[in-house]
């Protein structure tokens, strides 16, 4: 089994007043508060959620 690439996502804008779908994407990525970070696998599903709310996130490669 090969190691999958990981991404570190950080919520930089609040979810207050956002669409429910956008809030759900943030929750699905494991982000709760502004400034919180999570390390997620680089899968098509996670990439889709990241692309959906890219205006609220900072994305980096996790090591």
Phi and psi in degrees as GROMACS dihedral restraints (atoms count N, CA, C in turn):
[ dihedral_restraints ]
;  ai    aj    ak    al  type     phi  dphi    fc
    3     4     5     6     1   -86.4    20    10
    4     5     6     7     1   152.8    20    10
    6     7     8     9     1   -75.8    20    10
    7     8     9    10     1   131.9    20    10
    9    10    11    12     1   -84.9    20    10
   10    11    12    13     1   151.7    20    10
   12    13    14    15     1   -68.0    20    10
   13    14    15    16     1   148.1    20    10
   15    16    17    18     1  -123.7    20    10
   16    17    18    19     1   150.9    20    10
   18    19    20    21     1  -122.7    20    10
   19    20    21    22     1   141.4    20    10
   21    22    23    24     1  -102.4    20    10
   22    23    24    25     1   118.7    20    10
   24    25    26    27     1  -111.5    20    10
   25    26    27    28     1   137.3    20    10
   27    28    29    30     1  -126.4    20    10
   28    29    30    31     1   131.6    20    10
   30    31    32    33     1   -81.9    20    10
   31    32    33    34     1   114.7    20    10
   33    34    35    36     1  -107.1    20    10
   34    35    36    37     1   -11.4    20    10
   36    37    38    39     1  -126.4    20    10
   37    38    39    40     1   149.6    20    10
   39    40    41    42     1   -69.2    20    10
   40    41    42    43     1   154.2    20    10
   42    43    44    45     1   -90.8    20    10
   43    44    45    46     1    -1.1    20    10
   45    46    47    48     1   -65.1    20    10
   46    47    48    49     1   128.3    20    10
   48    49    50    51     1    80.4    20    10
   49    50    51    52     1     6.5    20    10
   51    52    53    54     1   -88.4    20    10
   52    53    54    55     1   166.8    20    10
   54    55    56    57     1   -64.6    20    10
   55    56    57    58     1   150.2    20    10
   57    58    59    60     1   -59.6    20    10
   58    59    60    61     1   -36.6    20    10
   60    61    62    63     1   -63.3    20    10
   61    62    63    64     1   -36.5    20    10
   63    64    65    66     1   -71.0    20    10
   64    65    66    67     1   -39.5    20    10
   66    67    68    69     1   -62.8    20    10
   67    68    69    70     1   -39.9    20    10
   69    70    71    72     1   -65.8    20    10
   70    71    72    73     1   -37.3    20    10
   72    73    74    75     1   -64.5    20    10
   73    74    75    76     1   -42.8    20    10
   75    76    77    78     1   -62.8    20    10
   76    77    78    79     1   -43.5    20    10
   78    79    80    81     1   -65.4    20    10
   79    80    81    82     1   -38.1    20    10
   81    82    83    84     1   -64.2    20    10
   82    83    84    85     1   -28.4    20    10
   84    85    86    87     1   -85.8    20    10
   85    86    87    88     1    -3.6    20    10
   87    88    89    90     1    87.3    20    10
   88    89    90    91     1    21.9    20    10
   90    91    92    93     1  -104.1    20    10
   91    92    93    94     1   130.0    20    10
   93    94    95    96     1  -115.7    20    10
   94    95    96    97     1   -54.1    20    10
   96    97    98    99     1  -112.2    20    10
   97    98    99   100     1   159.8    20    10
   99   100   101   102     1   -59.6    20    10
  100   101   102   103     1   131.2    20    10
  102   103   104   105     1    93.2    20    10
  103   104   105   106     1    -8.9    20    10
  105   106   107   108     1   -77.1    20    10
  106   107   108   109     1   149.6    20    10
  108   109   110   111     1  -126.1    20    10
  109   110   111   112     1   155.2    20    10
  111   112   113   114     1  -147.3    20    10
  112   113   114   115     1   148.6    20    10
  114   115   116   117     1  -104.8    20    10
  115   116   117   118     1   122.0    20    10
  117   118   119   120     1  -124.8    20    10
  118   119   120   121     1   156.9    20    10
  120   121   122   123     1   -72.0    20    10
  121   122   123   124     1   148.6    20    10
  123   124   125   126     1   -85.9    20    10
  124   125   126   127     1    79.6    20    10
  126   127   128   129     1  -112.5    20    10
  127   128   129   130     1   161.7    20    10
  129   130   131   132     1   -58.7    20    10
  130   131   132   133     1   -34.3    20    10
  132   133   134   135     1   -66.0    20    10
  133   134   135   136     1   -46.8    20    10
  135   136   137   138     1   -68.4    20    10
  136   137   138   139     1   -37.7    20    10
  138   139   140   141     1   -60.4    20    10
  139   140   141   142     1   -38.5    20    10
  141   142   143   144     1   -63.1    20    10
  142   143   144   145     1   -43.4    20    10
  144   145   146   147     1   -66.4    20    10
  145   146   147   148     1   -39.8    20    10
  147   148   149   150     1   -63.8    20    10
  148   149   150   151     1   -44.3    20    10
  150   151   152   153     1   -65.1    20    10
  151   152   153   154     1   -33.5    20    10
  153   154   155   156     1   -65.5    20    10
  154   155   156   157     1   -37.5    20    10
  156   157   158   159     1  -119.9    20    10
  157   158   159   160     1    34.3    20    10
  159   160   161   162     1   -59.3    20    10
  160   161   162   163     1   -28.9    20    10
  162   163   164   165     1   -69.4    20    10
  163   164   165   166     1   -12.8    20    10
  165   166   167   168     1  -106.4    20    10
  166   167   168   169     1    -3.9    20    10
  168   169   170   171     1  -120.0    20    10
  169   170   171   172     1   158.5    20    10
  171   172   173   174     1  -119.4    20    10
  172   173   174   175     1   127.6    20    10
  174   175   176   177     1  -118.0    20    10
  175   176   177   178     1   132.4    20    10
  177   178   179   180     1  -134.5    20    10
  178   179   180   181     1   160.0    20    10
  180   181   182   183     1   -75.3    20    10
  181   182   183   184     1   131.5    20    10
  183   184   185   186     1   -91.0    20    10
  184   185   186   187     1   147.7    20    10
